[in-house]
Amino acid sequence: MSSTPSTILVVEDDDIVRMLIVDVLEELDYKVLEADGSKKALEFLNDEDQHIDLMMTDVGLPDMDGRELAKQARMLRHELPILFASGYAESIELPEGMQVIGKPFSIDQLRDKVKGMLA
């Protein structure tokens, strides 16, 4: 395993859900950036000095939905892996490097999904 932890951008408008996800990821030794919506997420994504290995975003965001955010993120960072968190059982076709985790998810499911996407 590398000495520097992978950096994950978590985009979630629900404060409690975001805090729980961040706590779990930090426990797993990831560096976590927090955004409560698309505007803050895009600030991180536009910062060329900010390294990001994975973006995890809620699909239902108030200012811009997660799919639109993912589209903009990929325009800025072409290869960025994106993990959508959704409370809906969605069977959507996703581009390469994008996956969905259904809410609610367990700590183990989150750990395995993130680890797999970063491998």
C-alpha positions in Angstrom: 0.0 0.0 0.0 1.3 3.5 -0.8 2.4 5.8 2.0 0.1 8.7 1.0 -3.6 7.9 1.5 -6.0 8.2 -1.4 -8.1 11.4 -1.4 -11.9 11.0 -1.7 -14.2 13.9 -2.4 -17.6 13.3 -0.6 -20.5 15.3 -1.9 -23.6 14.9 0.2 -26.1 17.6 1.2 -27.4 15.7 4.3 -25.0 16.8 7.1 -25.5 13.6 9.2 -25.1 11.2 6.3 -22.0 13.2 5.1 -20.5 13.1 8.6 -21.0 9.3 8.8 -19.5 8.6 5.4 -16.5 10.9 6.2 -16.0 9.2 9.6 -16.0 5.8 8.0 -13.6 6.8 5.2 -11.2 8.5 7.6 -11.3 5.4 9.9 -10.2 3.4 6.7 -7.2 5.8 6.4 -8.5 7.9 3.4 -8.0 11.6 3.2 -11.5 13.1 2.8 -12.7 16.4 1.3 -16.2 17.4 2.2 -18.7 19.2 0.0 -22.3 19.9 1.0 -23.3 20.5 -2.6 -22.2 20.8 -6.2 -20.8 24.4 -5.8 -18.3 23.4 -3.1 -17.4 20.2 -5.0 -16.7 22.1 -8.2 -14.3 24.4 -6.2 -12.3 21.3 -5.2 -12.4 19.9 -8.7 -11.3 23.2 -10.3 -8.3 23.5 -7.9 -5.6 22.0 -10.0 -3.3 21.6 -6.9 -5.9 19.5 -5.1 -5.4 15.8 -5.8 -8.6 13.7 -5.9 -8.6 9.9 -6.4 -12.3 9.3 -6.2 -15.5 11.4 -6.0 -18.4 9.9 -4.1 -21.6 11.9 -4.7 -25.2 11.7 -3.8 -27.5 11.5 -6.9 -30.1 13.8 -5.4 -28.4 17.1 -4.6 -30.4 20.4 -4.3 -28.4 22.6 -6.6 -27.4 20.2 -9.3 -28.0 16.5 -9.5 -25.1 14.1 -9.1 -25.2 13.0 -12.7 -24.7 16.6 -13.9 -22.0 17.1 -11.3 -20.3 13.9 -12.6 -20.4 15.2 -16.1 -18.8 18.5 -15.1 -16.2 16.6 -12.9 -15.2 14.4 -15.9 -14.8 17.5 -18.1 -12.3 18.8 -15.5 -10.7 15.4 -14.5 -11.2 13.0 -17.4 -10.3 9.8 -15.6 -11.8 10.5 -12.2 -13.6 7.5 -10.7 -17.1 8.4 -9.5 -19.2 6.6 -7.0 -22.9 7.5 -6.9 -24.8 7.0 -3.7 -28.5 6.6 -4.3 -31.6 5.6 -2.3 -33.2 4.4 -5.5 -32.6 1.0 -7.1 -31.2 2.4 -10.3 -30.2 0.2 -13.2 -28.6 2.9 -15.3 -25.9 2.5 -17.8 -22.8 4.2 -16.4 -19.6 5.2 -18.2 -16.3 3.5 -17.5 -15.1 4.3 -14.0 -18.5 5.1 -12.5 -20.4 2.9 -10.1 -23.5 3.1 -7.8 -23.8 2.1 -4.2 -27.4 1.8 -2.9 -28.4 3.6 0.3 -28.5 2.6 3.0 -25.2 0.8 2.7 -23.1 -1.0 5.4 -19.6 0.1 6.4 -18.3 -3.1 4.8 -20.2 -2.4 1.5 -18.7 1.1 1.4 -15.2 -0.1 2.2 -15.3 -2.8 -0.4 -16.8 -0.5 -3.1 -14.2 2.3 -2.5 -11.3 -0.2 -2.3 -12.4 -1.8 -5.5 -12.7 1.5 -7.4 -9.3 2.7 -6.2 -7.5 -0.6 -7.0 
